[in-house]
């Protein structure tokens, strides 16, 4: 039985507002999603990805993508 108030669903509902706040402050938002294999929550995952600068899964290869994103951001936005 699925509960409608799961963490991923709440994050999906909050994703647009969080993204807009972070963007307005000049920051970036990234998500690391673990256990995203539950495709019954596909809508929430799509919303999170749409309102994120970087979204990865919890795996070595995906975390490498996040590291590259952060490295690139820091190189291009250092004072």
Number of C-alpha atoms within 10 A of each C-alpha: 3 7 7 10 9 11 11 20 19 12 17 23 15 15 21 16 12 17 20 16 14 14 14 10 9 8 11 16 16 17 17 14 15 11 8 14 9 8 9 10 16 15 14 20 21 11 17 26 17 15 21 19 15 17 20 17 16 14 12 9 11 14 15 12 16 19 12 12 15 15 12 11 12 11 10 9 8 6 5
